[in-house]
Every structure is written in C-alpha cells, then in structure tokens.
C-alpha cells in the first residue's frame, strides 16, 4: 500500500475468488465486485441462491464459475470455498443472516486454503453493544455475526458501510414521491446523513480482495464525502435531475402508513427499513469517515453519479 493508502499493485490470483450474493441485493454490490475482479482478469466463483435469469447472465461472462447453493447449508458453503484463497461474504437482508454467517465462519475456519474473507456488515454496528435494543433485528444479526466471524479465527476483514444511496429510503420511497410531486418525503427532520454509493463499497471490497498483503482483523467504515441534512440532499437530486426537488419532513407514523407500507416489503425487510428511518430521525447516521478516499485514492461518489447510473439502468 502506498502512503496515500491506495494499492499500487495487486496480487496475481490464479485460484477463483468466491463471491456470494452475486445475483442481487441493494445496489448489486456482489455483482459489482464480480465485475471488478473480472476487469483484472481474476477468475471468480459466484455462489447464487437461485438458478434464475441472473445466474444465466453470469454464466455468459468469461472466467465466472456459477454455483447454486444456500449459505445456511454447510455442504454448499464448503463446496463453494474449496480451493479459494480469498472470498467475499455478503447476503441480502434476511432473518437467516446469522445462521449463514455462522456457517461461513465454520467453513472458513476449517478451510485449508482460505487466507482472506471480506465480510460486509453495516456502520450501525460501531454504535452498538450486546444490550442495545433500539436497532432492527437485521442490525442485531449483523452485530452478532461480526462476533461469530471474529471468534471463529477466520482471516476476516469487516467492511461497514453506512446507509446506501441505493437503499429503498432513497430509490424506492423517495423516488416514488419525486415522480409524484417533486418531493422527498422522509421522517428525518433536520438530522444529517452521509449515504455511500454501492459502487464505492464494491470497489473497496475488490481492492481488499486484491491486496497483495491483506491485513486481517481490520474494520473499514465507509460513508459518503460529507454528512448533510435532507434539504441539502434534495438540492443534489435537483441538480442531477434538472428539476426542483424539495424535502418534506413527514411524521414518522404517517410516513410508515402512507409511504413505506405501499412498497410491499417483506416483514423482516420492512422492520429494517423502518428502523433505519427512525434512527435517521434520531441523528444516528450523522457520521463521516475518510476510509473510501484513503482506500481508493479519490473522493466518494455523490448522488449525481448514482442517479445517472440508476436512470441509465432503467428499462
């Protein structure tokens, strides 16, 4: 690593890097990691949960071996890890998250080849302890999962992003109200937040996986460039979309009933998003770090690039 914190060289990998969650998830982090590794001609083994059109699409990419399996099934995880020296563990919001993490931890501990496991968590963990009860069940699962992975002795590095710019708070709920009347309706009050782009998180994970001298046991907390209130973020949407977007602070219960329930989210996901919104209103997301800039040698992406990317991907 150079003094700037950016890797000037990457390890030459001939064994496949295992990438879980390559078929989906908020912001498509797993798929982006896979694409970043393939851009460096690194062979990838993609573990997907469903053999659907996304898996078929991955099979058309050169240098990608697709395995269908379940992260809570030990035999599937052991088979996926076989021969891999490096791996990424990520999973969509799920009530089975802790079981999957424990399964990966045991398999990683017993692996004879694994030298680095990069696990994605979330930044809320840094504010929690075992007695915390204000967080969502998913956040508590992440907290326990980090401890299980650490206790296993697996060669793990934790990446803790704050809320994604691609989170349903911004690309589902807010996008609906922007289309309807040019407003961002969220119950954040005057609280500040520093969302991070999924592409930045994926680029960080890719860099860690390619680090010639990985330093396990570390935690990287990833945010956007600065923390600001929703009025400032609405101005960023206005600039990117070329039309006025304003922020409307909505009472929390009204927002749950009118805005979030209309998204049709599963109960576990609904609880997680609703809790994130409440914690935003309590200013729990008013944090900013320099980790992205230090690791990548450039500033984090802004909402403008994310919005343009989302518009370009829209069918």
C-alpha positions as CSV (number, residue, x, y, z in Angstrom):
1,X,0.0,0.0,0.0
2,X,1.3,3.5,-0.8
3,X,1.4,6.3,1.7
4,X,-1.8,7.7,0.2
5,X,-3.5,4.5,1.3
6,X,-4.1,3.3,-2.3
7,X,-2.8,0.0,-3.5
8,X,-0.3,0.5,-6.3
9,X,-0.1,-3.3,-7.1
10,X,-2.5,-6.1,-6.9
11,X,-1.9,-9.8,-6.2
12,X,-2.0,-12.1,-9.2
13,X,-4.7,-14.7,-8.4
14,X,-5.0,-17.9,-10.3
15,X,-7.4,-19.6,-7.9
16,X,-11.0,-18.3,-8.1
17,X,-12.2,-15.7,-5.6
18,X,-15.5,-16.7,-4.1
19,X,-18.2,-14.0,-4.4
20,X,-21.5,-14.6,-2.6
21,X,-24.6,-12.6,-3.3
22,X,-23.6,-12.0,-6.9
23,X,-27.2,-12.4,-8.0
24,X,-28.8,-9.5,-6.2
25,X,-29.0,-7.3,-3.1
26,X,-29.3,-3.5,-2.6
27,X,-27.1,-1.7,-5.1
28,X,-25.9,-5.0,-6.6
29,X,-22.7,-5.0,-4.5
30,X,-21.9,-8.6,-5.1
31,X,-22.3,-8.3,-8.9
32,X,-20.2,-5.1,-8.9
33,X,-17.4,-6.9,-7.0
34,X,-17.5,-9.8,-9.5
35,X,-17.2,-7.3,-12.4
36,X,-14.3,-5.5,-10.7
37,X,-12.4,-8.8,-10.2
38,X,-13.1,-9.9,-13.8
39,X,-11.8,-6.5,-15.0
40,X,-8.5,-7.5,-13.5
41,X,-8.7,-11.0,-15.2
42,X,-9.2,-12.7,-11.8
43,X,-11.3,-15.9,-12.0
44,X,-14.5,-15.8,-9.9
45,X,-16.7,-18.4,-8.4
46,X,-20.1,-16.9,-7.9
47,X,-22.4,-18.5,-5.3
48,X,-26.1,-17.7,-6.1
49,X,-29.2,-18.7,-4.2
50,X,-31.5,-19.2,-7.2
51,X,-30.8,-20.6,-10.7
52,X,-32.6,-17.8,-12.5
53,X,-32.0,-15.4,-15.3
54,X,-29.4,-13.6,-13.2
55,X,-27.4,-16.8,-12.8
56,X,-27.8,-17.4,-16.5
57,X,-26.4,-14.0,-17.2
58,X,-23.4,-14.7,-15.0
59,X,-22.7,-17.9,-17.0
60,X,-22.3,-15.8,-20.2
61,X,-19.3,-14.0,-18.6
62,X,-15.9,-15.4,-19.2
63,X,-14.0,-16.5,-16.2
64,X,-17.0,-17.0,-14.0
65,X,-18.0,-20.3,-12.4
66,X,-21.6,-20.2,-11.2
67,X,-22.6,-22.4,-8.2
68,X,-26.2,-22.6,-6.9
69,X,-26.4,-23.0,-3.2
70,X,-27.6,-21.9,0.2
71,X,-25.3,-20.0,2.6
72,X,-27.1,-21.7,5.5
73,X,-26.1,-25.2,4.3
74,X,-22.7,-26.3,5.3
75,X,-22.1,-28.7,2.4
76,X,-22.9,-25.9,-0.1
77,X,-20.5,-23.4,1.6
78,X,-17.7,-25.9,1.9
79,X,-18.1,-26.8,-1.8
80,X,-18.1,-23.2,-2.8
81,X,-15.0,-22.4,-0.7
82,X,-12.9,-25.4,-1.9
83,X,-9.7,-24.2,-3.5
84,X,-10.4,-20.5,-2.9
85,X,-7.8,-18.4,-1.2
86,X,-10.0,-15.3,-1.0
87,X,-13.7,-14.8,-0.5
88,X,-16.4,-12.2,-0.1
89,X,-19.4,-12.8,2.2
90,X,-22.4,-10.7,1.6
91,X,-26.1,-11.5,1.8
92,X,-29.4,-9.7,1.3
93,X,-31.4,-8.6,4.4
94,X,-32.7,-11.9,5.8
95,X,-33.8,-13.4,9.0
96,X,-31.4,-16.3,8.3
97,X,-28.4,-13.9,8.2
98,X,-26.8,-15.1,11.4
99,X,-27.1,-18.7,10.5
100,X,-25.5,-18.0,7.2
101,X,-22.6,-16.1,8.9
102,X,-22.0,-18.9,11.4
103,X,-22.0,-21.5,8.6
104,X,-19.5,-19.4,6.6
105,X,-17.4,-18.9,9.8
106,X,-17.1,-22.6,10.4
107,X,-16.3,-23.4,6.8
108,X,-13.7,-20.6,6.7
109,X,-12.1,-21.8,9.9
110,X,-11.8,-25.4,8.5
111,X,-10.6,-24.3,5.1
112,X,-7.0,-25.3,4.3
113,X,-6.7,-22.7,1.6
114,X,-8.5,-19.5,2.6
115,X,-6.3,-16.6,3.5
116,X,-8.8,-13.7,3.4
117,X,-12.5,-13.3,4.0
118,X,-14.0,-9.9,3.4
119,X,-17.4,-9.6,5.1
120,X,-19.8,-6.8,4.6
121,X,-21.7,-5.5,7.7
122,X,-23.1,-2.1,8.5
123,X,-21.8,1.0,10.2
124,X,-24.5,1.0,12.9
125,X,-22.6,-1.8,14.5
126,X,-20.0,0.7,15.7
127,X,-22.6,2.3,17.9
128,X,-23.9,-1.0,19.4
129,X,-23.3,-3.3,22.3
130,X,-24.9,-6.5,23.5
131,X,-27.6,-4.6,25.4
132,X,-28.6,-2.4,22.5
133,X,-32.3,-2.6,21.7
134,X,-33.1,0.4,19.5
135,X,-31.8,-1.3,16.4
136,X,-33.6,-3.5,13.9
137,X,-33.4,-7.3,14.1
138,X,-31.2,-7.3,11.0
139,X,-28.7,-4.9,12.6
140,X,-28.6,-7.1,15.7
141,X,-27.9,-10.1,13.5
142,X,-25.0,-8.2,11.9
143,X,-23.7,-7.3,15.3
144,X,-23.7,-11.0,16.4
145,X,-22.4,-12.2,13.0
146,X,-19.3,-10.0,13.3
147,X,-18.5,-11.5,16.7
148,X,-19.1,-15.1,15.4
149,X,-16.7,-14.5,12.5
150,X,-14.1,-13.0,14.8
151,X,-14.4,-15.8,17.3
152,X,-14.0,-18.4,14.6
153,X,-10.5,-17.3,14.0
154,X,-11.2,-16.9,10.2
155,X,-9.0,-14.4,8.4
156,X,-11.7,-11.8,8.2
157,X,-11.8,-8.1,7.3
158,X,-15.1,-6.3,8.1
159,X,-16.5,-3.6,5.8
160,X,-19.1,-1.4,7.5
161,X,-20.9,0.9,5.0
162,X,-23.4,3.4,6.3
163,X,-26.8,3.6,4.5
164,X,-26.5,3.0,0.7
165,X,-27.6,5.7,-1.7
166,X,-29.4,2.9,-3.4
167,X,-31.4,2.0,-0.2
168,X,-35.2,1.9,-0.7
169,X,-35.3,5.0,1.5
170,X,-33.9,7.0,-1.4
171,X,-34.5,4.9,-4.5
172,X,-37.9,3.4,-3.6
173,X,-39.8,5.6,-1.2
174,X,-38.2,8.9,-2.1
175,X,-38.2,8.1,-5.8
176,X,-42.0,7.5,-5.7
177,X,-42.7,10.9,-4.2
178,X,-40.3,12.6,-6.5
179,X,-42.1,11.2,-9.5
180,X,-45.5,12.1,-8.0
181,X,-44.9,15.7,-6.9
182,X,-41.2,16.6,-6.8
183,X,-40.7,16.0,-3.1
184,X,-38.6,13.7,-1.0
185,X,-40.9,12.6,1.9
186,X,-38.9,11.1,4.8
187,X,-39.2,11.4,8.6
188,X,-35.6,12.6,9.1
189,X,-36.4,16.1,10.5
190,X,-33.2,18.2,10.5
191,X,-30.9,15.2,11.0
192,X,-27.9,14.7,8.9
193,X,-26.7,11.6,7.0
194,X,-23.8,10.6,4.7
195,X,-25.0,7.8,2.3
196,X,-22.4,5.8,0.4
197,X,-22.7,4.6,-3.2
198,X,-22.8,0.8,-3.6
199,X,-20.2,1.2,-6.4
200,X,-17.7,2.7,-3.9
201,X,-18.4,-0.1,-1.4
202,X,-17.9,-2.7,-4.1
203,X,-14.6,-1.0,-5.3
204,X,-13.3,-1.0,-1.7
205,X,-14.1,-4.7,-1.3
206,X,-12.5,-5.5,-4.7
207,X,-9.4,-3.6,-3.7
208,X,-9.2,-5.5,-0.4
209,X,-9.6,-8.9,-2.2
210,X,-6.7,-7.9,-4.5
211,X,-4.4,-6.6,-1.8
212,X,-1.0,-8.4,-2.0
213,X,-0.6,-8.2,1.8
214,X,-4.0,-8.4,3.3
215,X,-4.3,-7.3,6.9
216,X,-6.9,-9.3,8.6
217,X,-8.7,-8.2,11.7
218,X,-9.4,-4.7,10.4
219,X,-12.6,-2.8,10.2
220,X,-13.3,-0.2,7.4
221,X,-16.2,2.2,7.9
222,X,-17.5,3.6,4.7
223,X,-19.5,6.8,4.2
224,X,-20.1,9.4,1.6
225,X,-17.8,12.5,1.4
226,X,-19.8,14.6,4.0
227,X,-22.8,14.5,6.3
228,X,-25.6,16.9,5.5
229,X,-29.4,17.3,6.0
230,X,-32.1,16.2,3.6
231,X,-32.6,19.7,2.3
232,X,-29.0,19.6,1.0
233,X,-29.6,16.1,-0.4
234,X,-32.8,17.3,-2.1
235,X,-30.7,20.0,-3.8
236,X,-28.3,17.3,-5.1
237,X,-31.3,15.5,-6.6
238,X,-32.5,18.7,-8.1
239,X,-29.1,19.3,-9.8
240,X,-28.9,15.7,-11.1
241,X,-32.4,15.6,-12.4
242,X,-32.6,19.1,-13.8
243,X,-35.8,20.0,-11.9
244,X,-36.7,21.2,-8.5
245,X,-36.9,18.6,-5.7
246,X,-37.7,19.6,-2.2
247,X,-37.6,17.8,1.1
248,X,-40.7,17.3,3.1
249,X,-40.3,16.2,6.7
250,X,-43.1,13.7,7.5
251,X,-44.2,12.5,10.9
252,X,-42.8,9.0,11.4
253,X,-46.1,7.1,11.9
254,X,-47.7,8.9,8.9
255,X,-44.7,8.0,6.8
256,X,-44.9,4.3,7.8
257,X,-48.6,4.1,6.9
258,X,-48.6,6.3,3.7
259,X,-45.2,5.8,2.2
260,X,-43.4,2.7,3.4
261,X,-46.2,0.2,3.6
262,X,-47.0,0.9,-0.1
263,X,-43.6,-0.6,-1.0
264,X,-44.9,-4.1,-0.3
265,X,-41.7,-5.2,1.6
266,X,-41.4,-8.5,3.5
267,X,-41.9,-8.1,7.2
268,X,-38.2,-8.5,8.1
269,X,-37.1,-6.0,5.5
270,X,-39.9,-3.6,6.4
271,X,-38.8,-3.7,10.1
272,X,-35.2,-3.0,9.0
273,X,-36.0,0.0,6.7
274,X,-38.5,1.4,9.2
275,X,-35.8,1.2,11.9
276,X,-33.2,2.9,9.7
277,X,-35.7,5.8,9.1
278,X,-36.3,6.1,12.9
279,X,-32.6,6.1,13.7
280,X,-32.0,8.7,11.0
281,X,-34.6,10.9,12.7
282,X,-32.5,10.4,16.0
283,X,-29.4,11.6,14.1
284,X,-27.7,8.2,14.4
285,X,-26.4,8.5,10.8
286,X,-24.6,11.8,11.2
287,X,-21.2,10.4,10.7
288,X,-18.5,10.7,8.0
289,X,-15.2,8.9,7.6
290,X,-12.3,9.2,5.2
291,X,-12.0,5.5,4.6
292,X,-13.2,5.5,1.0
293,X,-10.9,8.3,-0.1
294,X,-7.9,6.7,1.8
295,X,-8.5,3.2,0.3
296,X,-9.3,4.3,-3.2
297,X,-7.3,7.5,-3.6
298,X,-10.3,9.5,-4.7
299,X,-13.3,11.1,-3.1
300,X,-16.5,9.1,-2.7
301,X,-19.2,9.3,-5.4
302,X,-22.1,11.7,-5.0
303,X,-25.8,11.3,-5.5
304,X,-25.4,12.7,-9.0
305,X,-23.4,9.7,-10.3
306,X,-25.8,7.3,-8.6
307,X,-28.9,8.9,-10.0
308,X,-27.4,8.9,-13.5
309,X,-26.5,5.3,-13.1
310,X,-30.0,4.4,-12.0
311,X,-31.5,6.3,-14.9
312,X,-29.2,4.5,-17.3
313,X,-30.1,1.1,-15.9
314,X,-33.9,1.8,-16.0
315,X,-35.6,-0.4,-18.7
